[in-house]
Amino acid sequence: MQIIPVLDLIAGQVVQAEGGNRRRYRPIRSPLARSSAPEAVIDGLLGLHPFDTFYLADLDAIEGTPGHDATVDRLLRSYPGLTLWVDRGFHHAAEVTNWVAARSALAVVGSETLADAGELATLTAGPLAGRVVLSLDFRGDQFLGDAEVFDRPELWPARIIVMTLARVGSAAGPDVLRLTATRLSKPQAAIFAAGGVRDAADLTALATTGAAGALVATALHAGRLTPADLQHWQGR
């Protein structure tokens, strides 16, 4: 199981997610970090465990306002050993291709913002398919985006995030049933849970689904996932 810490960015600061309601997000206050600046939060999390991958959601770009490309580029320079998965609200295949070609990060393509399944088909058939992660986004039982994206798993890339927005920043636990169904739809893909992970018991539950990993924030900052838990699951 790969544990991937989450950085949600608004106006240059890491914010605390709360049930997927972005209007309520505020700069994070964490015992691991001296401030809500991205570098401070990354340093704090690396002090907890030597993570090699971080997920960064550029919430400003996702909402259609100027985003954090300069911040991403700065982080890539400052932490050359880290892999960044970045969701910045990509709409079209050409946009993803140009963005990925300019930097070493992976592009997270969210169904919430992707124009349609045709754009996904172009991406996954292209030479940069290995640099693309698909996020299947849900709010409650509602799939967000073009239904054809969800209905055609043959278009999905090798890495899939199942993003249950209402569980982000909550204590509701991961959506095990949806994870299981998604893995059955494409057994050869690596499936990652996003939203609701509370503790090591939830990681155990995810492992039973065959999940490849989980995106986690609150449980790390709250101390509910300890260094020993992380070492156990990540083998490092």
PEWOBEL-V98788 format. One record per residue. OMEGA is omega in degrees with one decimal (* if undefined). Layout:
omega: (OMEGA	OMEGA)
//
This chain:
omega: (177.7	177.0	-176.0	177.4	-176.8	170.8	173.9	-174.2	170.1	176.5	175.1	-178.2	170.9	-177.5	178.1	178.7	-179.7	175.5	179.3	178.5	-170.3	179.3	-178.5	-178.5	178.8	178.6	-173.9	171.6	-172.9	174.4	-179.7	-170.2	-178.8	178.5	178.3	175.5	-177.1	-179.7	-179.9	-179.2	177.2	179.8	179.2	179.5	177.0	174.0	177.4	-176.8	-179.5	177.9	177.0	-178.1	174.1	173.6	-179.3	175.8	177.4	-172.1	175.5	179.3	178.7	179.3	174.9	177.1	-179.1	-171.8	-167.7	179.2	179.6	177.2	177.9	-179.5	177.9	179.8	178.1	176.4	-175.2	-176.9	-174.5	179.4	-177.9	168.3	177.3	168.8	-172.2	171.7	179.6	175.9	-179.5	178.4	-169.7	-178.1	-178.4	177.6	178.7	-177.9	-179.9	-177.6	-178.4	-178.5	-175.6	-176.2	-174.8	-178.4	171.7	178.8	173.2	-178.9	-177.5	177.7	179.6	-174.7	-178.6	-174.2	-178.7	-177.6	178.3	177.1	177.8	179.6	177.4	-179.2	-172.1	174.4	-174.7	-175.7	-178.4	-178.0	-179.9	179.2	-175.7	173.2	177.9	173.4	173.6	-169.8	-179.3	167.9	-169.5	178.0	-176.1	172.9	-177.8	178.9	-179.8	-177.2	-179.5	175.5	-179.2	-173.0	-175.7	-179.1	177.2	177.7	-174.5	175.3	-173.8	179.6	-178.0	170.5	171.2	-172.5	177.5	-167.5	-178.0	-179.7	179.3	-179.4	-179.0	174.9	-173.7	-175.8	-178.4	-179.1	-173.3	-178.2	179.8	176.6	-179.1	-179.0	-179.3	179.5	177.6	179.8	178.0	-173.6	-176.7	-179.6	172.6	-174.3	-179.0	178.1	174.7	178.0	168.2	-179.0	-175.5	-170.5	-177.9	178.3	176.7	176.2	176.2	178.6	178.3	179.7	179.6	177.7	-174.9	179.0	179.2	-178.3	-177.6	171.4	-170.0	173.2	-171.2	-177.4	177.6	-177.2	179.4	178.2	-179.3	167.7	-173.7	173.8	178.8	176.7	-177.0	178.8	179.4	-174.2	-176.2	175.9	-178.1	*)
//
